[in-house]
Amino acid sequence: MLVAQRKRAGLTQAALADRIGRVQPVIAAIEVGSRRVDVVELIQIASEIGLDIHSTIDELMATPLTDDE
């Protein structure tokens, strides 16, 4: 979800990282699921890539958790 929207926004991982005050490896880790985001980061990322945060949260809430989470 985040990767596709970031690409639609025309941003590289490095550009997105710069916009939210992080480094590129942080964005890479978020995108592959090896790092969780906090609410503040999610809001920042969503704002930068044009993602509707309300719809995103609704979609995440509708997704069942796995044993790994």
Biopython code that builds the backbone (N, CA, C, O; Angstrom):
import numpy as np
from Bio.PDB.StructureBuilder import StructureBuilder

atoms = [
    (1, "MET", "N", (0.819, -1.186, 0.000)),
    (1, "MET", "CA", (0.000, 0.000, 0.000)),
    (1, "MET", "C", (0.869, 1.260, 0.000)),
    (1, "MET", "O", (0.675, 2.148, -0.830)),
    (2, "LEU", "N", (1.830, 1.338, 0.932)),
    (2, "LEU", "CA", (2.662, 2.531, 1.014)),
    (2, "LEU", "C", (3.592, 2.667, -0.180)),
    (2, "LEU", "O", (3.795, 3.770, -0.688)),
    (3, "VAL", "N", (4.155, 1.561, -0.630)),
    (3, "VAL", "CA", (5.090, 1.607, -1.766)),
    (3, "VAL", "C", (4.384, 2.136, -3.008)),
    (3, "VAL", "O", (4.878, 3.049, -3.669)),
    (4, "ALA", "N", (3.234, 1.561, -3.318)),
    (4, "ALA", "CA", (2.500, 1.972, -4.516)),
    (4, "ALA", "C", (2.127, 3.447, -4.447)),
    (4, "ALA", "O", (2.273, 4.172, -5.431)),
    (5, "GLN", "N", (1.654, 3.890, -3.307)),
    (5, "GLN", "CA", (1.253, 5.299, -3.175)),
    (5, "GLN", "C", (2.465, 6.221, -3.227)),
    (5, "GLN", "O", (2.394, 7.302, -3.812)),
    (6, "ARG", "N", (3.578, 5.807, -2.622)),
    (6, "ARG", "CA", (4.796, 6.623, -2.693)),
    (6, "ARG", "C", (5.235, 6.792, -4.146)),
    (6, "ARG", "O", (5.602, 7.886, -4.575)),
    (7, "LYS", "N", (5.188, 5.686, -4.894)),
    (7, "LYS", "CA", (5.582, 5.752, -6.303)),
    (7, "LYS", "C", (4.618, 6.609, -7.105)),
    (7, "LYS", "O", (5.045, 7.361, -7.981)),
    (8, "ARG", "N", (3.308, 6.508, -6.816)),
    (8, "ARG", "CA", (2.327, 7.367, -7.500)),
    (8, "ARG", "C", (2.601, 8.836, -7.220)),
    (8, "ARG", "O", (2.368, 9.699, -8.066)),
    (9, "ALA", "N", (3.099, 9.104, -6.017)),
    (9, "ALA", "CA", (3.426, 10.488, -5.646)),
    (9, "ALA", "C", (4.733, 10.952, -6.285)),
    (9, "ALA", "O", (5.105, 12.119, -6.170)),
    (10, "GLY", "N", (5.429, 10.031, -6.963)),
    (10, "GLY", "CA", (6.668, 10.389, -7.647)),
    (10, "GLY", "C", (7.851, 10.571, -6.723)),
    (10, "GLY", "O", (8.788, 11.305, -7.037)),
    (11, "LEU", "N", (7.807, 9.893, -5.566)),
    (11, "LEU", "CA", (8.880, 10.036, -4.584)),
    (11, "LEU", "C", (9.721, 8.772, -4.492)),
    (11, "LEU", "O", (9.201, 7.659, -4.570)),
    (12, "THR", "N", (11.006, 8.954, -4.326)),
    (12, "THR", "CA", (11.887, 7.839, -3.997)),
    (12, "THR", "C", (11.844, 7.655, -2.478)),
    (12, "THR", "O", (11.346, 8.513, -1.749)),
    (13, "GLN", "N", (12.370, 6.533, -2.022)),
    (13, "GLN", "CA", (12.463, 6.341, -0.580)),
    (13, "GLN", "C", (13.290, 7.448, 0.056)),
    (13, "GLN", "O", (12.943, 7.956, 1.122)),
    (14, "ALA", "N", (14.379, 7.818, -0.597)),
    (14, "ALA", "CA", (15.260, 8.869, -0.063)),
    (14, "ALA", "C", (14.540, 10.210, 0.028)),
    (14, "ALA", "O", (14.687, 10.929, 1.016)),
    (15, "ALA", "N", (13.766, 10.546, -0.992)),
    (15, "ALA", "CA", (13.038, 11.820, -0.988)),
    (15, "ALA", "C", (11.984, 11.844, 0.115)),
    (15, "ALA", "O", (11.834, 12.844, 0.817)),
    (16, "LEU", "N", (11.257, 10.741, 0.262)),
    (16, "LEU", "CA", (10.258, 10.667, 1.326)),
    (16, "LEU", "C", (10.925, 10.767, 2.691)),
    (16, "LEU", "O", (10.453, 11.487, 3.571)),
    (17, "ALA", "N", (12.012, 10.049, 2.859)),
    (17, "ALA", "CA", (12.740, 10.090, 4.129)),
    (17, "ALA", "C", (13.165, 11.515, 4.464)),
    (17, "ALA", "O", (13.008, 11.968, 5.598)),
    (18, "ASP", "N", (13.697, 12.209, 3.485)),
    (18, "ASP", "CA", (14.131, 13.590, 3.689)),
    (18, "ASP", "C", (12.965, 14.480, 4.109)),
    (18, "ASP", "O", (13.108, 15.331, 4.986)),
    (19, "ARG", "N", (11.823, 14.279, 3.483)),
    (19, "ARG", "CA", (10.641, 15.109, 3.791)),
    (19, "ARG", "C", (10.118, 14.892, 5.206)),
    (19, "ARG", "O", (9.534, 15.802, 5.794)),
    (20, "ILE", "N", (10.320, 13.692, 5.763)),
    (20, "ILE", "CA", (9.803, 13.441, 7.118)),
    (20, "ILE", "C", (10.920, 13.392, 8.166)),
    (20, "ILE", "O", (10.683, 13.030, 9.318)),
    (21, "GLY", "N", (12.124, 13.756, 7.759)),
    (21, "GLY", "CA", (13.226, 13.837, 8.717)),
    (21, "GLY", "C", (13.794, 12.494, 9.140)),
    (21, "GLY", "O", (14.255, 12.333, 10.270)),
    (22, "ARG", "N", (13.756, 11.539, 8.234)),
    (22, "ARG", "CA", (14.324, 10.217, 8.509)),
    (22, "ARG", "C", (15.374, 9.920, 7.444)),
    (22, "ARG", "O", (15.613, 10.738, 6.555)),
    (23, "VAL", "N", (15.998, 8.749, 7.538)),
    (23, "VAL", "CA", (16.949, 8.311, 6.514)),
    (23, "VAL", "C", (16.301, 7.224, 5.673)),
    (23, "VAL", "O", (15.361, 6.565, 6.116)),
    (24, "GLN", "N", (16.805, 7.039, 4.460)),
    (24, "GLN", "CA", (16.208, 6.090, 3.514)),
    (24, "GLN", "C", (16.047, 4.682, 4.071)),
    (24, "GLN", "O", (15.013, 4.061, 3.825)),
    (25, "PRO", "N", (17.023, 4.143, 4.812)),
    (25, "PRO", "CA", (16.824, 2.773, 5.333)),
    (25, "PRO", "C", (15.591, 2.631, 6.246)),
    (25, "PRO", "O", (15.018, 1.546, 6.350)),
    (26, "VAL", "N", (15.194, 3.710, 6.895)),
    (26, "VAL", "CA", (13.987, 3.661, 7.727)),
    (26, "VAL", "C", (12.761, 3.446, 6.847)),
    (26, "VAL", "O", (11.894, 2.635, 7.172)),
    (27, "ILE", "N", (12.691, 4.166, 5.744)),
    (27, "ILE", "CA", (11.554, 4.012, 4.822)),
    (27, "ILE", "C", (11.559, 2.602, 4.238)),
    (27, "ILE", "O", (10.508, 1.969, 4.135)),
    (28, "ALA", "N", (12.729, 2.111, 3.857)),
    (28, "ALA", "CA", (12.834, 0.751, 3.312)),
    (28, "ALA", "C", (12.330, -0.270, 4.323)),
    (28, "ALA", "O", (11.586, -1.183, 3.966)),
    (29, "ALA", "N", (12.727, -0.124, 5.572)),
    (29, "ALA", "CA", (12.311, -1.063, 6.619)),
    (29, "ALA", "C", (10.800, -1.001, 6.846)),
    (29, "ALA", "O", (10.164, -2.034, 7.053)),
    (30, "ILE", "N", (10.231, 0.186, 6.811)),
    (30, "ILE", "CA", (8.779, 0.335, 6.958)),
    (30, "ILE", "C", (8.067, -0.366, 5.810)),
    (30, "ILE", "O", (7.096, -1.095, 6.015)),
    (31, "GLU", "N", (8.566, -0.134, 4.596)),
    (31, "GLU", "CA", (7.906, -0.686, 3.418)),
    (31, "GLU", "C", (7.961, -2.211, 3.355)),
    (31, "GLU", "O", (7.036, -2.831, 2.831)),
    (32, "VAL", "N", (9.008, -2.822, 3.868)),
    (32, "VAL", "CA", (9.081, -4.289, 3.842)),
    (32, "VAL", "C", (8.482, -4.913, 5.099)),
    (32, "VAL", "O", (8.398, -6.136, 5.206)),
    (33, "GLY", "N", (8.067, -4.084, 6.045)),
    (33, "GLY", "CA", (7.402, -4.585, 7.235)),
    (33, "GLY", "C", (8.315, -5.002, 8.367)),
    (33, "GLY", "O", (7.863, -5.629, 9.325)),
    (34, "SER", "N", (9.599, -4.667, 8.276)),
    (34, "SER", "CA", (10.508, -5.034, 9.362)),
    (34, "SER", "C", (10.581, -3.951, 10.441)),
    (34, "SER", "O", (11.236, -4.133, 11.468)),
    (35, "ARG", "N", (9.912, -2.839, 10.202)),
    (35, "ARG", "CA", (9.836, -1.768, 11.195)),
    (35, "ARG", "C", (8.417, -1.233, 11.223)),
    (35, "ARG", "O", (7.836, -0.916, 10.185)),
    (36, "ARG", "N", (7.878, -1.140, 12.402)),
    (36, "ARG", "CA", (6.541, -0.570, 12.562)),
    (36, "ARG", "C", (6.631, 0.948, 12.598)),
    (36, "ARG", "O", (7.659, 1.519, 12.963)),
    (37, "VAL", "N", (5.548, 1.578, 12.218)),
    (37, "VAL", "CA", (5.500, 3.042, 12.285)),
    (37, "VAL", "C", (4.636, 3.456, 13.454)),
    (37, "VAL", "O", (3.673, 2.776, 13.808)),
    (38, "ASP", "N", (4.990, 4.580, 14.047)),
    (38, "ASP", "CA", (4.100, 5.108, 15.077)),
    (38, "ASP", "C", (3.086, 6.023, 14.400)),
    (38, "ASP", "O", (3.182, 6.289, 13.202)),
    (39, "VAL", "N", (2.139, 6.489, 15.155)),
    (39, "VAL", "CA", (1.046, 7.290, 14.594)),
    (39, "VAL", "C", (1.562, 8.575, 13.960)),
    (39, "VAL", "O", (1.094, 8.975, 12.894)),
    (40, "VAL", "N", (2.511, 9.214, 14.602)),
    (40, "VAL", "CA", (3.051, 10.468, 14.070)),
    (40, "VAL", "C", (3.721, 10.211, 12.716)),
    (40, "VAL", "O", (3.503, 10.965, 11.768)),
    (41, "GLU", "N", (4.533, 9.155, 12.618)),
    (41, "GLU", "CA", (5.179, 8.821, 11.349)),
    (41, "GLU", "C", (4.150, 8.493, 10.278)),
    (41, "GLU", "O", (4.287, 8.924, 9.133)),
    (42, "LEU", "N", (3.124, 7.737, 10.641)),
    (42, "LEU", "CA", (2.091, 7.377, 9.675)),
    (42, "LEU", "C", (1.407, 8.618, 9.116)),
    (42, "LEU", "O", (1.167, 8.716, 7.912)),
    (43, "ILE", "N", (1.102, 9.548, 9.979)),
    (43, "ILE", "CA", (0.463, 10.790, 9.542)),
    (43, "ILE", "C", (1.397, 11.580, 8.634)),
    (43, "ILE", "O", (0.961, 12.111, 7.612)),
    (44, "GLN", "N", (2.675, 11.665, 8.992)),
    (44, "GLN", "CA", (3.649, 12.383, 8.171)),
    (44, "GLN", "C", (3.790, 11.727, 6.793)),
    (44, "GLN", "O", (3.756, 12.405, 5.766)),
    (45, "ILE", "N", (3.947, 10.418, 6.787)),
    (45, "ILE", "CA", (4.109, 9.689, 5.528)),
    (45, "ILE", "C", (2.870, 9.862, 4.660)),
    (45, "ILE", "O", (2.971, 10.170, 3.472)),
    (46, "ALA", "N", (1.709, 9.662, 5.257)),
    (46, "ALA", "CA", (0.457, 9.790, 4.510)),
    (46, "ALA", "C", (0.322, 11.177, 3.897)),
    (46, "ALA", "O", (-0.091, 11.314, 2.746)),
    (47, "SER", "N", (0.665, 12.187, 4.652)),
    (47, "SER", "CA", (0.578, 13.561, 4.154)),
    (47, "SER", "C", (1.504, 13.777, 2.960)),
    (47, "SER", "O", (1.119, 14.417, 1.981)),
    (48, "GLU", "N", (2.698, 13.256, 3.038)),
    (48, "GLU", "CA", (3.689, 13.456, 1.972)),
    (48, "GLU", "C", (3.370, 12.678, 0.696)),
    (48, "GLU", "O", (3.716, 13.118, -0.400)),
    (49, "ILE", "N", (2.716, 11.532, 0.830)),
    (49, "ILE", "CA", (2.447, 10.716, -0.364)),
    (49, "ILE", "C", (1.000, 10.821, -0.836)),
    (49, "ILE", "O", (0.601, 10.144, -1.783)),
    (50, "GLY", "N", (0.215, 11.671, -0.175)),
    (50, "GLY", "CA", (-1.164, 11.889, -0.603)),
    (50, "GLY", "C", (-2.095, 10.737, -0.276)),
    (50, "GLY", "O", (-3.022, 10.445, -1.031)),
    (51, "LEU", "N", (-1.850, 10.087, 0.842)),
    (51, "LEU", "CA", (-2.660, 8.950, 1.262)),
    (51, "LEU", "C", (-3.716, 9.430, 2.257)),
    (51, "LEU", "O", (-3.393, 10.141, 3.208)),
    (52, "ASP", "N", (-4.971, 9.045, 2.044)),
    (52, "ASP", "CA", (-6.044, 9.409, 2.964)),
    (52, "ASP", "C", (-5.897, 8.574, 4.234)),
    (52, "ASP", "O", (-6.162, 7.372, 4.233)),
    (53, "ILE", "N", (-5.478, 9.216, 5.300)),
    (53, "ILE", "CA", (-5.170, 8.514, 6.550)),
    (53, "ILE", "C", (-6.392, 7.821, 7.130)),
    (53, "ILE", "O", (-6.273, 6.739, 7.705)),
    (54, "HIS", "N", (-7.558, 8.426, 6.989)),
    (54, "HIS", "CA", (-8.775, 7.828, 7.544)),
    (54, "HIS", "C", (-9.122, 6.525, 6.827)),
    (54, "HIS", "O", (-9.433, 5.524, 7.472)),
    (55, "SER", "N", (-9.072, 6.536, 5.517)),
    (55, "SER", "CA", (-9.343, 5.315, 4.747)),
    (55, "SER", "C", (-8.292, 4.255, 5.024)),
    (55, "SER", "O", (-8.605, 3.067, 5.100)),
    (56, "THR", "N", (-7.052, 4.682, 5.175)),
    (56, "THR", "CA", (-5.965, 3.746, 5.449)),
    (56, "THR", "C", (-6.172, 3.053, 6.786)),
    (56, "THR", "O", (-6.004, 1.838, 6.887)),
    (57, "ILE", "N", (-6.530, 3.803, 7.797)),
    (57, "ILE", "CA", (-6.764, 3.208, 9.117)),
    (57, "ILE", "C", (-7.965, 2.267, 9.064)),
    (57, "ILE", "O", (-7.925, 1.186, 9.652)),
    (58, "ASP", "N", (-9.030, 2.662, 8.371)),
    (58, "ASP", "CA", (-10.190, 1.777, 8.224)),
    (58, "ASP", "C", (-9.783, 0.467, 7.562)),
    (58, "ASP", "O", (-10.209, -0.607, 7.986)),
    (59, "GLU", "N", (-8.959, 0.557, 6.524)),
    (59, "GLU", "CA", (-8.498, -0.638, 5.821)),
    (59, "GLU", "C", (-7.628, -1.512, 6.730)),
    (59, "GLU", "O", (-7.764, -2.735, 6.739)),
    (60, "LEU", "N", (-6.744, -0.881, 7.486)),
    (60, "LEU", "CA", (-5.887, -1.641, 8.404)),
    (60, "LEU", "C", (-6.707, -2.313, 9.507)),
    (60, "LEU", "O", (-6.415, -3.442, 9.902)),
    (61, "MET", "N", (-7.712, -1.629, 9.991)),
    (61, "MET", "CA", (-8.561, -2.192, 11.050)),
    (61, "MET", "C", (-9.355, -3.390, 10.549)),
    (61, "MET", "O", (-9.690, -4.282, 11.329)),
    (62, "ALA", "N", (-9.656, -3.418, 9.265)),
    (62, "ALA", "CA", (-10.435, -4.519, 8.673)),
    (62, "ALA", "C", (-9.558, -5.729, 8.336)),
    (62, "ALA", "O", (-10.070, -6.795, 7.992)),
    (63, "THR", "N", (-8.229, -5.558, 8.436)),
    (63, "THR", "CA", (-7.316, -6.639, 8.099)),
    (63, "THR", "C", (-7.015, -7.467, 9.338)),
    (63, "THR", "O", (-6.542, -6.927, 10.338)),
    (64, "PRO", "N", (-7.282, -8.778, 9.289)),
    (64, "PRO", "CA", (-7.010, -9.604, 10.462)),
    (64, "PRO", "C", (-5.512, -9.675, 10.763)),
    (64, "PRO", "O", (-4.689, -9.725, 9.849)),
    (65, "LEU", "N", (-5.172, -9.680, 12.037)),
    (65, "LEU", "CA", (-3.786, -9.813, 12.457)),
    (65, "LEU", "C", (-3.360, -11.274, 12.332)),
    (65, "LEU", "O", (-4.168, -12.192, 12.469)),
    (66, "THR", "N", (-2.076, -11.458, 12.071)),
    (66, "THR", "CA", (-1.514, -12.817, 12.038)),
    (66, "THR", "C", (-0.830, -13.081, 13.373)),
    (66, "THR", "O", (-0.714, -12.178, 14.201)),
    (67, "ASP", "N", (-0.387, -14.288, 13.581)),
    (67, "ASP", "CA", (0.297, -14.637, 14.813)),
    (67, "ASP", "C", (1.594, -13.861, 15.007)),
    (67, "ASP", "O", (2.052, -13.679, 16.135)),
    (68, "ASP", "N", (2.192, -13.399, 13.893)),
    (68, "ASP", "CA", (3.444, -12.651, 13.960)),
    (68, "ASP", "C", (3.266, -11.258, 14.522)),
    (68, "ASP", "O", (4.227, -10.645, 14.986)),
    (69, "GLU", "N", (2.058, -10.759, 14.485)),
    (69, "GLU", "CA", (1.815, -9.374, 14.894)),
    (69, "GLU", "C", (1.337, -9.383, 16.285)),
    (69, "GLU", "O", (1.064, -8.324, 16.850)),
]
sb = StructureBuilder()
sb.init_structure("model")
sb.init_model(0)
sb.init_chain("A")
sb.init_seg("    ")
for serial, (resi, resn, name, xyz) in enumerate(atoms, 1):
    if name == "N":
        sb.init_residue(resn, " ", resi, " ")
    sb.init_atom(name, np.array(xyz, "f"), 0.0, 1.0, " ", f" {name:<3s}", serial, name[0])
structure = sb.get_structure()
